[in-house]
Amino acid sequence: MSTSPSSASTPGTGGSFAPLGIPVFAVLWGATVLGNIGSFMRDVASSWMVTELSSNPAAVALIQTAATLPVFLLAMPAGVLSDILDRRRFLIGVQILLALVSGTLLVMAQTQSLTVESLIALTFVGGIGAALMGPTWQAIVPELVPRADLKNAVALNSLGINIARAVGPAVGGLLLASFGAAMAYGMDVLSYVLVVAALIWWKRPKAESKGLDEQFFGAFRAGLRYARSSRELHVVLLRAFVFFLFASSVWALLPLVARKVLGGTAGFYGVLLGAVGAGAILGAVLLPALRHRLRSADGLMLAAAVLTAVVMAALSTAPPKWVAVLLMLALGMGWIVALTTLNGVAQAVLPNWVRGRGLAIYLMVFNGAMAAGSLGWGLAAQAAGVTGALLIGAIGLVVAAVVFHRVKLPTGEADLQPSNHWPEPLLAEPVAHDRGPVMIQIEYRIRKEDRPAFLRAVHRMAQQRRRDGAYAWGVAEHSHESDCVMEWFMVESWAEHLRQHQRVSHADADLQAEALRYHKGPGKPVVHHYLALANPA
């Protein structure tokens, strides 16, 4: 999606709530809050209904697995669609799908035909909708606000989710206790109507086509190449997987904690979830001060892990209900700090052309960890009891947080805007976009004494070449010209190479400038393009 001129050119004010001064962001943010309130109403109803239909901890945990597994399975295809389709129309279609899911739940609840199997199946379909929606909602954020306000916008998105987490479960629990599950599902359907209305109101600027639009499978491969070659993204994914694998225990087992450990009702379960949301709101307000005090994303993640583990350990002691509510407030604070920190870093290290796919992979890891963790902690609760599983999860979370604190998160300060500094390739005649593969050769003249430093610089460029489209890369020396060094890389098609020209960022240009310092030939390095020839019949 192309950035609107107003948001792209306006400098960020830096205030925590500055993005809400941008009308389109404010409206869409409000729509997501309403939509998420409805989703939490649906989820609290489904989670509680399954405890009425079955007392098996694994069956209860399967609801969480059914909600998160589709995101793990479909996040990457969803990210591809987010990057190649009109994001506004795509979001409208997904909202309609989710409304149909809740409408079906409404009818089944009203006719008293809900079963554990149908709840899990419909939750899974709802998870498919969430998988398709997640990368797209996140990918539009940098296009709605100035870069300077990106972290604040990401934090507001997390705040919005947790406002919904505070309101949705509490209201859902009250509706469930007072009117039954059908009312909660009906309110969710209404929330999707409001979200669709906001999306229809949003007049999204039409992206200018340059004749290089990606197709699904090519875009899928490009996204995988980028993810495979981006070391910064690897660090974010690793830290997210470790944190959420252990922290998922409290979410998977919370319905059982509320019902069996604490002896609560559906209304009390909603209060617990509402307290998590309230704690998240408090955490979002305190987050700027925490950032200043802890000074790094790594410090924030360590604090979030320790706080979450303390809550889990305390819940395992079966505290009084009022203490449990306070613990949920603390859990919300830890959760918002972890989510905002990891999501903000992921947004900052991804360029716009692959943001949907990169965020999809992040969401895939997040939900994969939650799905695997939920199933694993459900089985652990069968073996060790609910309180035993919580205590094991708390100990594991602290140990993992300390061990992986050494793996530092990237700062995300590189300028990833396209630099457009590569000249157009010279052509003897027009080249079909689907022709390939293509070999690009760059001929440098490097003095012998400069070669070690040049090789270090050019190998740093290799990661960038692969991220932007190359599937093979290398560097070689000429057999009888000692100062001639050739960098080469392979791209699958001529169109993909032209896309590379559009993807190279200012940060990449700085890396290339460092390597060019060692070029001593007359003029710039010589660039050659070779296209594969078909084997004659």
C-alpha positions as CSV (number, residue, x, y, z in Angstrom):
1,M,0.0,0.0,0.0
2,S,1.4,3.4,-0.9
3,T,1.9,6.0,1.8
4,S,-0.4,8.9,1.7
5,P,1.4,12.2,1.1
6,S,0.2,13.7,4.3
7,S,1.5,10.9,6.5
8,A,4.7,10.4,4.6
9,S,5.8,14.0,4.6
10,T,4.7,15.1,8.0
11,P,7.4,14.8,10.6
12,G,6.6,12.8,13.7
13,T,6.0,14.7,16.9
14,G,7.4,11.9,19.0
15,G,4.4,12.0,21.5
16,S,3.0,8.6,22.6
17,F,-0.5,9.5,21.3
18,A,0.7,11.5,18.3
19,P,-0.5,9.0,15.6
20,L,-4.1,9.5,16.8
21,G,-3.9,13.0,15.4
22,I,-3.8,11.5,11.9
23,P,-7.5,10.9,11.0
24,V,-7.1,7.7,9.0
25,F,-5.0,6.1,11.6
26,A,-7.4,7.1,14.4
27,V,-10.5,5.7,12.6
28,L,-8.8,2.4,11.7
29,W,-7.4,2.1,15.1
30,G,-10.8,2.7,16.7
31,A,-12.2,0.1,14.3
32,T,-9.7,-2.5,15.3
33,V,-10.4,-1.8,19.0
34,L,-14.2,-2.5,18.4
35,G,-13.4,-5.6,16.3
36,N,-11.1,-7.0,18.9
37,I,-13.7,-6.3,21.7
38,G,-16.1,-8.5,19.7
39,S,-13.4,-11.2,19.1
40,F,-12.6,-11.4,22.8
41,M,-16.3,-11.7,23.6
42,R,-16.5,-14.6,21.2
43,D,-13.3,-16.2,22.6
44,V,-14.4,-16.0,26.2
45,A,-17.7,-17.5,25.3
46,S,-16.1,-20.4,23.4
47,S,-13.5,-21.1,26.1
48,W,-16.1,-21.2,28.8
49,M,-18.6,-23.3,26.7
50,V,-15.9,-26.0,26.2
51,T,-15.4,-26.3,29.9
52,E,-19.2,-26.9,30.3
53,L,-19.1,-29.5,27.5
54,S,-15.9,-31.3,28.7
55,S,-13.7,-31.5,31.8
56,N,-10.7,-32.8,29.9
57,P,-7.7,-30.2,30.1
58,A,-6.5,-31.3,26.7
59,A,-9.9,-30.4,25.1
60,V,-9.8,-27.0,26.8
61,A,-6.3,-26.4,25.6
62,L,-7.3,-27.5,22.1
63,I,-9.4,-24.3,21.7
64,Q,-6.3,-22.2,22.1
65,T,-4.5,-24.5,19.7
66,A,-7.3,-24.3,17.2
67,A,-7.2,-20.5,17.3
68,T,-3.4,-20.2,16.8
69,L,-2.5,-23.1,14.6
70,P,-4.0,-21.6,11.4
71,V,-1.8,-18.6,11.9
72,F,1.2,-20.8,12.1
73,L,0.2,-22.7,9.0
74,L,-1.1,-19.9,6.9
75,A,0.8,-16.8,8.0
76,M,3.3,-16.8,5.1
77,P,0.7,-17.2,2.3
78,A,-1.3,-14.5,4.1
79,G,1.7,-12.2,4.1
80,V,2.2,-12.8,0.4
81,L,-1.4,-11.9,-0.3
82,S,-0.9,-8.8,1.9
83,D,2.0,-7.6,-0.2
84,I,0.5,-8.3,-3.6
85,L,-3.2,-7.6,-3.2
86,D,-5.1,-4.4,-2.4
87,R,-4.9,-4.5,1.4
88,R,-8.1,-2.6,2.0
89,R,-10.3,-5.0,-0.1
90,F,-8.5,-8.0,1.3
91,L,-9.3,-6.9,4.9
92,I,-12.9,-6.4,4.0
93,G,-13.2,-9.9,2.7
94,V,-11.5,-11.4,5.8
95,Q,-13.9,-9.5,8.1
96,I,-16.9,-10.9,6.2
97,L,-15.4,-14.4,6.7
98,L,-15.1,-13.8,10.5
99,A,-18.6,-12.5,10.7
100,L,-19.9,-15.7,9.1
101,V,-18.0,-17.8,11.7
102,S,-19.5,-15.9,14.6
103,G,-22.9,-15.9,12.9
104,T,-22.7,-19.7,12.7
105,L,-21.7,-19.9,16.4
106,L,-24.7,-17.6,17.2
107,V,-27.2,-19.9,15.5
108,M,-25.7,-23.1,17.1
109,A,-25.7,-21.6,20.5
110,Q,-29.3,-20.4,20.1
111,T,-30.4,-23.9,19.0
112,Q,-28.2,-25.5,21.8
113,S,-26.4,-27.6,19.1
114,L,-22.8,-26.7,20.1
115,T,-20.4,-29.5,20.7
116,V,-16.7,-29.6,21.6
117,E,-16.0,-30.7,18.0
118,S,-18.0,-27.9,16.4
119,L,-16.4,-25.3,18.8
120,I,-12.9,-26.5,17.9
121,A,-13.8,-26.6,14.1
122,L,-15.3,-23.1,14.1
123,T,-12.5,-21.7,16.2
124,F,-10.1,-23.1,13.6
125,V,-11.9,-21.4,10.8
126,G,-11.8,-18.2,12.9
127,G,-8.1,-18.8,13.2
128,I,-7.8,-18.9,9.4
129,G,-9.4,-15.5,9.3
130,A,-7.0,-14.2,11.9
131,A,-4.1,-15.7,10.0
132,L,-5.2,-13.8,6.8
133,M,-5.9,-10.6,8.7
134,G,-2.9,-10.3,11.0
135,P,0.0,-9.4,8.6
136,T,-2.2,-7.0,6.7
137,W,-3.3,-5.0,9.7
138,Q,0.3,-4.7,10.8
139,A,1.7,-4.0,7.4
140,I,-0.5,-0.9,6.9
141,V,0.7,0.9,10.0
142,P,4.0,2.3,8.5
143,E,1.9,3.7,5.6
144,L,-0.5,5.6,7.9
145,V,2.0,7.4,10.1
146,P,5.4,9.1,9.6
147,R,8.4,7.0,10.3
148,A,9.2,9.0,13.4
149,D,5.8,7.9,14.9
150,L,6.1,4.3,13.9
151,K,7.0,2.9,17.3
152,N,4.3,5.0,18.9
153,A,1.8,3.6,16.4
154,V,2.9,0.1,17.0
155,A,2.5,0.7,20.8
156,L,-1.0,2.2,20.2
157,N,-2.0,-0.9,18.2
158,S,-0.9,-3.1,21.1
159,L,-2.7,-0.7,23.5
160,G,-5.8,-1.0,21.4
161,I,-5.7,-4.8,21.5
162,N,-5.4,-4.7,25.3
163,I,-8.1,-2.1,25.7
164,A,-10.2,-4.7,23.9
165,R,-8.8,-7.4,26.1
166,A,-9.9,-5.3,29.2
167,V,-13.4,-4.6,27.9
168,G,-14.2,-7.6,25.7
169,P,-13.7,-10.5,28.1
170,A,-15.4,-8.6,31.0
171,V,-18.4,-7.7,28.9
172,G,-18.4,-11.1,27.3
173,G,-18.3,-12.8,30.6
174,L,-21.3,-10.7,31.9
175,L,-23.3,-11.3,28.7
176,L,-22.5,-15.0,28.9
177,A,-23.6,-15.2,32.5
178,S,-26.7,-13.0,32.0
179,F,-27.9,-13.9,28.5
180,G,-25.9,-16.9,27.3
181,A,-23.3,-17.5,24.6
182,A,-25.6,-16.5,21.8
183,M,-25.5,-12.9,22.9
184,A,-21.7,-12.8,23.0
185,Y,-21.5,-14.2,19.5
186,G,-24.1,-11.7,18.3
187,M,-22.1,-8.8,19.6
188,D,-19.1,-10.1,17.7
189,V,-21.0,-10.1,14.5
190,L,-22.0,-6.5,15.1
191,S,-18.4,-5.5,15.7
192,Y,-17.4,-6.9,12.2
193,V,-20.1,-4.7,10.6
194,L,-18.5,-1.6,12.2
195,V,-15.0,-2.6,11.1
196,V,-16.2,-3.2,7.5
197,A,-17.8,0.2,7.5
198,A,-14.5,1.9,8.6
199,L,-12.6,0.1,5.9
200,I,-15.1,1.2,3.2
201,W,-14.7,4.8,4.5
202,W,-11.0,4.6,4.1
203,K,-10.0,5.9,0.7
204,R,-6.7,4.0,0.2
205,P,-4.3,5.7,-2.3
206,K,-3.9,3.5,-5.3
207,A,-0.4,2.2,-5.7
208,E,1.3,3.1,-9.0
209,S,1.9,0.1,-11.1
210,K,5.4,-0.1,-12.7
211,G,4.7,-3.3,-14.6
212,L,6.6,-5.3,-12.0
213,D,3.8,-6.6,-9.9
214,E,4.7,-9.8,-8.1
215,Q,2.8,-13.1,-8.7
216,F,1.9,-15.3,-5.7
217,F,4.5,-18.0,-6.0
218,G,7.3,-15.6,-7.0
219,A,6.4,-13.4,-4.1
220,F,6.3,-16.4,-1.8
221,R,9.9,-17.4,-2.8
222,A,11.1,-13.8,-2.5
223,G,9.7,-13.6,1.0
224,L,11.4,-16.9,2.0
225,R,14.7,-15.7,0.5
226,Y,14.4,-12.5,2.5
227,A,13.6,-14.3,5.8
228,R,16.4,-16.8,5.2
229,S,19.0,-14.1,4.7
230,S,17.9,-11.5,7.2
231,R,20.0,-12.1,10.4
232,E,18.2,-9.3,12.2
233,L,14.8,-11.0,11.6
234,H,16.3,-14.3,12.8
235,V,17.1,-12.8,16.1
236,V,13.6,-11.4,16.6
237,L,12.1,-14.7,15.6
238,L,14.3,-16.6,18.0
239,R,13.6,-14.3,21.0
240,A,9.8,-14.4,20.2
241,F,9.6,-18.2,19.9
242,V,11.4,-18.8,23.2
243,F,9.3,-16.2,25.2
244,F,5.9,-17.3,23.9
245,L,6.6,-21.0,24.1
246,F,6.9,-20.8,27.9
247,A,4.5,-17.9,28.4
248,S,1.7,-19.7,26.5
249,S,1.2,-21.9,29.6
250,V,-0.7,-19.2,31.4
251,W,-3.1,-18.6,28.5
252,A,-3.7,-22.2,27.7
253,L,-4.6,-23.1,31.3
254,L,-6.3,-19.9,32.5
255,P,-9.8,-21.2,32.0
256,L,-9.0,-24.2,34.2
257,V,-7.2,-21.9,36.7
258,A,-10.3,-19.7,36.9
259,R,-12.7,-22.6,37.2
260,K,-10.9,-25.4,39.1
261,V,-8.0,-23.8,40.9
262,L,-9.8,-20.6,42.0
263,G,-13.4,-21.9,41.9
264,G,-14.6,-19.0,39.8
265,T,-17.6,-18.6,37.4
266,A,-17.8,-17.4,33.8
267,G,-18.1,-13.9,35.1
268,F,-14.9,-14.2,37.2
269,Y,-13.0,-15.7,34.2
270,G,-14.1,-12.6,32.2
271,V,-12.9,-10.4,35.1
272,L,-9.5,-12.1,35.0
273,L,-9.1,-11.5,31.3
274,G,-10.3,-7.9,31.8
275,A,-7.7,-7.4,34.4
276,V,-5.0,-8.6,31.9
277,G,-6.3,-5.9,29.5
278,A,-6.3,-3.2,32.2
279,G,-2.8,-4.2,33.2
280,A,-1.7,-3.9,29.6
281,I,-3.2,-0.4,29.4
282,L,-1.2,0.6,32.5
283,G,1.9,-1.1,31.0
284,A,1.5,0.9,27.7
285,V,1.2,4.1,29.7
286,L,4.4,3.3,31.6
287,L,6.3,1.9,28.6
288,P,8.0,5.2,27.6
289,A,9.4,5.5,31.1
290,L,10.4,1.8,31.1
291,R,12.2,2.3,27.8
292,H,14.1,5.2,29.2
293,R,15.0,3.4,32.4
294,L,15.9,0.0,30.9
295,R,17.5,1.6,27.8
296,S,17.2,-1.3,25.5
297,A,14.8,-3.8,24.0
298,D,16.7,-6.6,25.7
299,G,16.2,-5.1,29.1
300,L,12.5,-4.7,28.4
301,M,12.2,-8.4,27.3
302,L,14.1,-9.6,30.4
303,A,11.8,-7.6,32.7
304,A,8.7,-8.8,30.9
305,A,9.8,-12.5,31.2
306,V,10.6,-12.2,34.9
307,L,7.3,-10.4,35.7
308,T,5.3,-13.0,33.7
309,A,7.1,-15.9,35.4
310,V,6.4,-14.4,38.9
311,V,2.6,-14.3,38.0
312,M,2.6,-17.9,36.8
313,A,4.4,-19.1,39.9
314,A,2.0,-17.2,42.1
315,L,-1.1,-18.5,40.4
316,S,0.2,-22.1,41.0
317,T,-0.2,-21.5,44.7
318,A,-4.1,-21.1,44.3
319,P,-4.2,-17.5,45.8
320,P,-7.4,-15.8,46.9
321,K,-9.5,-14.4,44.0
322,W,-8.6,-10.7,44.7
323,V,-4.9,-11.6,44.6
324,A,-5.4,-13.4,41.3
325,V,-7.0,-10.3,39.8
326,L,-4.0,-8.3,40.9
327,L,-1.7,-10.9,39.4
328,M,-3.6,-10.6,36.1
329,L,-2.9,-6.8,36.1
330,A,0.8,-7.6,36.4
331,L,0.5,-10.2,33.7
332,G,-1.0,-7.6,31.4
333,M,1.9,-5.3,32.0
334,G,4.5,-7.9,31.2
335,W,2.6,-9.1,28.2
336,I,2.2,-5.6,26.6
337,V,5.9,-4.9,27.2
338,A,6.9,-8.1,25.4
339,L,4.5,-7.8,22.5
340,T,5.2,-4.1,21.8
341,T,8.9,-4.6,22.1
342,L,9.1,-7.6,19.7
343,N,6.6,-6.2,17.3
344,G,8.2,-2.8,17.2
345,V,11.6,-4.4,16.4
346,A,10.1,-6.6,13.7
347,Q,8.5,-3.6,12.1
348,A,11.7,-1.6,12.2
349,V,13.9,-4.2,10.5
350,L,11.6,-4.9,7.6
351,P,11.5,-2.7,4.4
352,N,8.0,-1.9,3.0
353,W,8.2,-4.2,0.0
354,V,8.4,-7.4,2.1
355,R,6.8,-6.1,5.3
356,G,3.6,-8.2,5.0
357,R,5.6,-11.4,4.4
358,G,8.1,-10.6,7.2
359,L,5.4,-9.8,9.7
360,A,3.6,-13.0,8.6
361,I,6.7,-15.0,9.5
362,Y,6.9,-13.3,12.8
363,L,3.2,-14.0,13.5
364,M,3.8,-17.6,12.3
365,V,6.5,-18.1,14.9
366,F,4.5,-16.3,17.6
367,N,1.4,-18.4,17.0
368,G,3.4,-21.6,16.3
369,A,4.9,-21.1,19.8
370,M,1.5,-20.4,21.3
371,A,-0.1,-23.4,19.5
372,A,2.7,-25.9,20.4
373,G,2.9,-24.5,23.9
374,S,-0.8,-24.6,24.5
375,L,-1.0,-28.3,23.4
376,G,2.1,-29.1,25.4
377,W,1.0,-27.4,28.5
378,G,-2.4,-29.0,28.3
379,L,-0.7,-32.4,28.2
380,A,1.6,-31.3,31.0
381,A,-1.4,-30.4,33.1
382,Q,-2.8,-33.9,32.6
383,A,0.4,-35.3,33.9
384,A,1.4,-32.8,36.6
385,G,-1.8,-31.0,37.3
386,V,-2.7,-27.4,36.4
387,T,-0.6,-25.8,39.2
388,G,2.3,-28.1,38.5
389,A,2.3,-27.2,34.8
390,L,2.2,-23.5,35.6
391,L,5.2,-23.7,38.0
392,I,7.2,-25.7,35.4
393,G,6.4,-23.0,32.8
394,A,7.4,-20.2,35.2
395,I,10.8,-21.8,35.9
396,G,11.4,-22.5,32.2
397,L,10.6,-18.9,31.2
398,V,13.1,-17.4,33.7
399,V,15.9,-19.7,32.7
400,A,15.2,-19.1,28.9
401,A,15.1,-15.3,29.5
402,V,18.5,-15.3,31.2
403,V,20.1,-17.6,28.6
404,F,18.8,-15.8,25.6
405,H,19.4,-12.3,27.0
406,R,22.9,-12.7,25.4
407,V,21.3,-12.8,21.9
408,K,20.8,-9.0,21.5
409,L,17.8,-7.7,19.6
410,P,18.6,-5.3,16.6
411,T,18.1,-1.6,17.2
412,G,16.1,-1.2,14.0
413,E,17.6,2.2,13.2
414,A,18.7,1.5,9.6
415,D,17.2,3.6,6.8
416,L,15.3,1.1,4.7
417,Q,13.7,3.5,2.3
418,P,14.6,2.8,-1.4
419,S,17.7,4.7,-2.5
420,N,17.0,4.2,-6.2
421,H,20.8,4.7,-6.8
422,W,21.2,1.7,-9.2
423,P,21.2,2.9,-12.8
424,E,18.9,1.2,-15.3
425,P,20.5,-1.8,-17.1
426,L,21.7,-1.2,-20.6
427,L,19.8,-3.4,-23.2
428,A,20.6,-4.2,-26.8
429,E,16.9,-5.1,-27.2
430,P,13.8,-5.5,-24.9
431,V,13.9,-8.4,-22.5
432,A,10.8,-10.3,-21.5
433,H,10.2,-10.0,-17.7
434,D,9.9,-13.8,-17.2
435,R,13.2,-14.5,-18.9
436,G,15.8,-16.0,-16.6
437,P,17.8,-16.9,-14.7
438,V,19.9,-13.7,-14.8
439,M,23.6,-13.5,-13.8
440,I,24.9,-10.1,-12.6
441,Q,28.6,-9.6,-12.6
442,I,30.3,-6.5,-11.0
443,E,34.0,-6.1,-11.9
444,Y,36.1,-4.3,-9.3
445,R,39.8,-3.3,-9.5
446,I,41.3,-3.9,-6.0
447,R,44.9,-3.5,-5.0
448,K,46.4,-6.6,-3.4
449,E,47.0,-4.9,0.0
450,D,43.3,-3.8,0.1
451,R,41.8,-7.2,-0.8
452,P,41.2,-8.5,2.8
453,A,39.3,-5.3,3.8
454,F,37.4,-5.4,0.5
455,L,36.4,-9.0,0.9
456,R,35.1,-8.3,4.4
457,A,33.0,-5.4,3.0
458,V,31.7,-7.3,0.0
459,H,30.7,-10.3,2.1
460,R,28.6,-8.0,4.2
461,M,26.9,-7.0,1.0
462,A,26.1,-10.7,0.2
463,Q,23.4,-10.7,2.8
464,Q,21.7,-7.7,1.2
465,R,21.9,-9.2,-2.3
466,R,20.2,-12.4,-1.1
467,R,17.6,-10.5,0.9
468,D,16.6,-8.5,-2.1
469,G,16.3,-11.3,-4.6
470,A,19.5,-13.3,-5.3
471,Y,19.4,-17.0,-4.9
472,A,23.1,-17.5,-5.3
473,W,26.1,-15.2,-4.7
474,G,29.9,-15.4,-4.9
475,V,33.1,-13.5,-5.4
476,A,36.1,-14.6,-7.6
477,E,39.4,-13.4,-8.8
478,H,40.7,-13.2,-12.4
479,S,43.2,-15.9,-13.3
480,H,45.8,-13.5,-14.9
481,E,44.8,-10.0,-13.7
482,S,45.7,-9.9,-10.1
483,D,43.7,-6.7,-9.3
484,C,40.5,-7.9,-11.0
485,V,37.9,-9.2,-8.6
486,M,34.4,-10.2,-9.7
487,E,31.3,-10.2,-7.5
488,W,28.4,-12.2,-9.1
489,F,24.9,-13.1,-8.1
490,M,22.0,-15.0,-9.7
491,V,18.4,-13.9,-9.9
492,E,15.5,-16.0,-11.1
493,S,14.1,-13.6,-13.7
494,W,14.7,-10.3,-15.4
495,A,11.6,-8.9,-13.6
496,E,13.0,-9.9,-10.2
497,H,16.3,-8.1,-11.0
498,L,14.4,-5.0,-11.9
499,R,12.6,-5.3,-8.6
500,Q,16.0,-5.4,-6.9
501,H,16.7,-2.0,-8.3
502,Q,13.6,-0.8,-6.5
503,R,14.4,-2.6,-3.3
504,V,17.9,-1.4,-2.6
505,S,17.8,0.8,0.5
506,H,19.8,3.7,1.8
507,A,21.3,1.3,4.4
508,D,22.3,-1.0,1.5
509,A,23.8,2.0,-0.4
510,D,26.0,2.7,2.6
511,L,27.3,-0.9,2.6
512,Q,28.0,-0.7,-1.1
513,A,29.8,2.7,-0.7
514,E,32.1,1.0,1.9
515,A,33.1,-1.7,-0.6
516,L,33.5,0.9,-3.4
517,R,36.2,2.7,-1.3
518,Y,38.6,0.0,-2.4
519,H,37.9,0.1,-6.1
520,K,40.9,1.8,-7.8
521,G,40.0,1.3,-11.5
522,P,39.3,4.0,-14.0
523,G,35.6,5.0,-13.4
524,K,33.0,2.9,-11.6
525,P,33.0,-0.9,-11.4
526,V,31.9,-2.4,-14.7
527,V,28.5,-4.2,-14.4
528,H,27.5,-7.0,-16.8
529,H,24.1,-8.7,-17.1
530,Y,23.8,-12.2,-18.6
531,L,20.6,-13.9,-19.5
532,A,20.3,-17.7,-19.8
533,L,19.9,-19.1,-23.4
534,A,17.5,-21.9,-24.1
535,N,19.0,-25.1,-25.4
536,P,18.2,-25.4,-29.1
537,A,16.2,-28.4,-30.1
